[in-house]
């Protein structure tokens, strides 16, 4: 059930003149590239970083409207845990005065970044308890706070515009109805047994364009916030990389200049990735990330033609705490999981789904029946623009439902924000099975519960805009 709901921040006073209120924006980035040797996240086998393809960053945008401030942070890592978020928010509040619950911290979900400490049993066994991982995790909140502090110091008068572009044929549902009557997961390229995708995709490209008060020159663009739904898992291997979000950032900087900062926030892509099963070419190299960054960058540039100025209004933030039930696991399943992990640890391949189910069973058992208590956060500017956070790898059907029901014309649905409880499928997909539902640490109906909380939040935020 939804346990609490709070609307934060004064509505401010209505301007007595007809002029629009001023909005100020500051942006900054801080390098968070880990040292070589750090364990890497994303798979069911251990990897240590032995090189760097491109650096990782904590990118921050601070927005100030009528004296009310909020911060948006995007990290080039696989996910963020609640401890890091809480520590970063506390440090941000101390350094800038921005209330912690007005700070949204999301991860891009790049699979070529560091493993954080205390990310569950699998993360711990894949190196999360090493000194390198622990040291990196302990230092991360301070670096996040530093990016926000620098952004707050750089606040300046700005003009904001937004649009919803489209990028077709780039992100794909990775679950398919197969000829034998099952639902397959990443069933391979040009597989003759594929019938059709088992769900939709989301080609929408949400764009927030931030320029200095001297509008009209693209070199005066401070930042672009891009919201697009697609797993960043193109590179593989043991080299650090921000994957396609990093490539997109470089493409945009090539146009706007090196001082431009692109914040690339992932949409609901729990069941979406870049693999086009109808295309025989390989798509598992760093070059693929650059291809995607180029195509998506072109979609952003095309969307610029339809940018609409945002009417500056009150900046509000609010959140709801939502309890999500656990799936059922039996003592027998827990005991079998322990035996499987002892026999097959770090040996994926044919044992992959056994590992998936085993880590899931043990993570659920470790909670001793305690439901997940997660945060859904909303930040809104005026009556047109809102961000909504979701705490895991969320199926696209759920994100589409939120956008369809949102009263805000521009709604950026950001997954893996503030915390991560793993996969959050829609109810139907639990019955269909395979990887994501069989990995999920929350019970069927959890995703729909988050949708209701998010839509209620957005409705309440919209009513306070006037």
N, C-alpha and C positions, 0 to 999 in steps of 0.2 A: 504494500500500500504506500501511497505518498504520505510521508510522515510530516514534513514541514514545507512551508512556502513563505518566502520573505521577499518583499520588494525593497530595494535599497536605494538610497540617494534621494535628495530633495528634488522635487520637480523644477525648482528654480522659479524665477518670477517672469511674467510676460513682459516683453519689451514694450515700452510705451510708444516707441517710434515704429515705423514700418520697415526699418532696415532689418535684414537677417542677422541673427546672432553670429558672432565670430566662432569659428572652430579652429583649434590649433592641433597640429599633429607633429610628432617627433618619431623618428625611426632610427634603429641602430642594430648592429649585429656584433656578436662576440664569438670568436672561434672556440668550438668545443670538440675539435678533433682529438681523439684519444691517442695515447702512446702506442707504438708498435708492440705487439705481443698481447694486447688486450683481447680477451675472448669476445667473439662476435655473436650477435643474436640472429635469430631467424629460422634456424633449422633444427633437426633432431640429431645432429652430430656436432662435435666440438670443432671450433675453428679459432685460430689465433691470427690477428691482423699482422701481415708481413709487408704491408705497403700502403700507400695512400694514392688513390686515383684523383680525388678532389676533396677539399676540406668540408667539415661539418660545422654548422653554425647554430647559435641561438639567435633568432631574429625577433625583434620586438617593435611593436607599434603602440605608441601612447596617443590617445585621443582626449582632447580637452574641449568641452563645450559648456559654456556658462559656468565655468569653475568646477564642473564635475569631470572626473577623469576615469578612464578605464585603460587596461593594457591587454594587448593580444600578443602572444608569444608562439612561435612555431620552431620546433626543434628537429634537426635532421637525424633523428634516431628512431628506433623501432617503436618505442612506446615510453610512457612515463608512469611511474607508480605514485600512489597517494602520498607516501612519505616525502618524496622529492617535491611534489607540488606544494604540500603544506609548508615545508621548509623554505621553498622559493618565495611563496606568497608572504611569509613572515618577514623575510629579508627585503622584499620589495616594499612592503608597507613601512618598514623601518627606514629605508633609504629614500623613498619618494613620497610617502604619505598616501599612496594609492591603496585603498582597502584590498585585502587579499581576495575577497569575494567579488572584486571587480577585475580580477586577473584571470584570463583564460590561457592555459598552457596546453598546446597540442603537439603531437609528434607526427612526422610525415609517414612513418612506418617503413623507412628504408631498411632493407635486410642486410646491408653492408655497413653497419655501425656497431657500437659496443653493446655488450650484454651488461645490463644494470644489475646491481645486487638486489636480492630479495624480490625476484620476479616470479616466484613460484618454484616448484620442484624442478621442472625442466630447466629453467634458467639457471638455477643454482648448480645443477649437475652439468650444465654446459659451460661452466666457468664463472657463474655469478658470485661464488664465494671466494674467488681468487683475490689476492691483494690488489691487483690492477683494477679489477671490476669494482671492488669496494672503494678504493681510493677515487676512482672516476666518479662513482655515484655520490660520494660525500662532497666532492668539489662542484658537482653540477648545479645545485641550488644557488650557490654564490655566483656562478657564471650567468645563470638565467637572470638573477637579480641585477647583475651588472649591465646586461643588455637593456633591461627596462630603465635602469637609472640613466644610462646614456641617452636613451630615447626621450626620457622626460626632460633632460637638460637641453635637448635640441628642439623643443616645442617651438613651432612657428606658425604664423597664419597660413592656412591652407584652404584649398578648394577640393571638394570631394565629388566624384562622379561614380556612377555604377552602371553595370549592364549585365545581361545574361547572354553570353555567346553560346556557341555549340561546337563540339568537335566530334564529328561522326567517325565511326569505324576506327576508333583508337582504344576504347575501353570495352571489355567484353565480359559477359557473365561466364564464369568458369565452371558452372554446373550444367549438365546436359542430360536430357532424356535419351536413353540408349535403346537399341533395338530389342535387347533381351528384357526390357521392361524396368530396368533399374535407373537410378540417377547417378551419373558418373561425375567425377571431379577431375578436372584437367586430364581428359582421356586421351590426349595426344593429338598431334597435328594430322590432318587429312585422315582421320579415323573413319572408316566406312560404317562403323556401328553407331555413329552419332546420328540422332534423329533431328533434334533441335535444342536450342538453349532452354534450360529449365526455369529461367527467369529473365527479367529485363536488364538493361544497363542504364546508365545515366550520362548522356553526352553533354549535359549543361556545364558551361564554364562560367562560374560566378566571378565577376571582376569588380574590385573597388580600386579606383584610380585616384591617387593622392598627389596633387601638384601644389606648388607654392602659390601665393596670392597673385603672382604675375603669371596668370594662366595663358595657355596658348602655345608654349614652347615645350615640346616633349623632353627637352633636356632639363626642364624644371620639374619633372615628375620625381617626387620623393620616393614613392613606393607604389607597388601594385600588389594587392592582396588577391590571390587566385584560389578559388575553391573548386576542386575537380576530384572525381571519385575514381581511383585506380590504384591497385596494389603497386608499390614501388619495389619490385623484385626482379630487375632485369639483369643485374651484374653477376650475382653469385660470387664464388671464389673467396679469396682471403685478403682483398684490398679494400680499404676504407673508401666509401663513396656515398654521396647524398642521393645517388640514383637519379631518376628522371626529374624530381623536383629541383635538384642542383643544376641539371642541364637546362631546365626551363629558366632558372634564375640567370644563368649565363646568357641565354638568348635574349632575355629582356634587357639585361645590362648592356648587351651589344648595341641596342637601339637607344636606350635612355642615358647611357654613360655608367661608368664604374661606381659612382656614388649611389645609384639606384638600388633599392632593396626590394626583392620579391619575397613575399611571405606566401608559401604554397601550402595551404591547409587541405588535408585530404577529406573528401566527402565520404559517404557511406559506401565502402568498397569491400566489405567482408567477403562477398562472393563475386568480386570483379577483379580482373587483371588485364594485362596487355596482350595475352596470347590469342592470336587469331588462328583458330584451328583449321580454317579453310585455306591458309597460306602456308606453304611448305618451308619457307625460309626459316632459319634458326632465329630465335629471339631471346637469347640468354647470354648476351655479352654487354660490356660497357657501351659498345657502339649502339646497342638498342636503346639505351637510356638517352643518348644524344639524338637518335632519330625521333624518339617520342618528344623530347624537349623542343625540337625544331617544329614538329607538327603542331604541338599544343601552343607553342609560342605564336605560330601563324594564326591559330584560332583566337588567341588573345588580341593580336594586332588587328585582326578583322573585326573583333568585338568592339575595339576602340571607336569604330565609326558610329556605333549606336550608344555611346556613353551619354547618360542623362545626369545633369547636375542634381545633387542631393540637396533638398531643403534642410538646412541645419536646424536641429531641434534639441530637445532635452536628451541627455545621455543617461540611460538607466541600466541597472544591472540587477538581476534577481536569480534565484536558484530554487530548485526543489530537490529534496532528498527522497530517493525511491528505494524501497526494499524489493529485491529480486530473489525469488526462491531458488533453492538448489535442485539439481536433478537428483533422482534417487540412485543410490549405489548400495549394494549389499555387502556384508562382511566377506562373502565369498569372492566377490569381484575385487575387493580391496586386497585380499590375500593373493589372488591370482596376479594382480597388478604388480605386487612386490616381487613375485617370482619371475614374471616376465622381464621386469627392468633389471633384475639381477643377472638374467641370462642374456639379454639383448641390448643392454645400455650402449649407446653410441654406435649401434649397428642397425641403421635404418634399412633402406632397400625393401626386401620382402617383409620385414618386420614393422614397416612404417605404421600401419594402422594399429598394430598391437601396442606400439609405443604411445600413439595418440590416446588410445583408450586407457592405458595404464596410468599415464601422467594425469589424465583427467580424473580418474577414480581416486587417486591419492590426494590430489588437490582438494577435491570435494570432501573427502573424509577428514582432511586436516581442519576443515571449518567446523566440524562437530555439530552440524545442523544449523549453524548461524547463517542467515541469508546475507547476500551482498547488499550493503547499504551504499548507494552510489549517488553521485551528484549530476544533475542536469542543470546546466547554467545557461542563462540568456543575457546578452548584452544588446541594447538597442539604441539607435541614434535617430531621433525624430520618428516619423511615421512610415519611413520607407525602408530602413536597413536594420537587420538584426542578425546576430550570430547565435547559434544554439550548439551546446556541447553534448556529446554522447560518450560514454565511458568504455568503449571497446571497439572491436572490429564488427561493425554493424552491417547487416544485409541491406542491399540497395533498396529493396521494397519498402523498408521502414523509413529511410531517408526521403524517398519520393513521396511517401504519405505525409511526412512533416511539411515538405515544401508545398505540396498541394493544398494543405489546410492552413498554412501560415497566412495571417493577415498582412504581413509585410511583403511588398513587391520584390524585395531582394532579401532572401533568407539564406545565409551561409550555414549549412549543417556540417559541423566539424566533428569527426570521430576521433577516437584515441585522445580525448581531451581531459586533462586533469587526473586521469587514472585509466587503468585498463583491466577489465575482468575477462578478456579473451573474446571469443566469437559470440555474437548476439544475432542468431538467425531469426527470421520470421517464423511464425507458428507452423506454417505448412511445411517448411523445409525440415523440421525435426522428423516428421513422418517419412520423408524421402531419404533421410540418412546420408551417409558418406561423411567426408572429412570434417567440415565445419560444425554440423550439428553434433557429431560424435566427439568433437573436441570441446564443445561449449560447456562452461562451468555454471551456466544459469539455466533455469527450467524453461520449457515451452511457455510462451506468453510473455516472457520478460521483455522482448523487443516491443511488443504492442503496448506494454505498460509504460515503457520509455516514450513511445510516440504520444500517448495520452498526456504524460507529464510535460513533454516538450510543447505540445500544442496549447495546453492550458497556460503554460508559461508565456508563450508568444502572445496569446490573446490578452493576458493581463498586462504585459508590457505595452501592447498597442493601445490599450485603453488609457494608459497613463501618459501617452504622448501629447495629449491635448492640454 
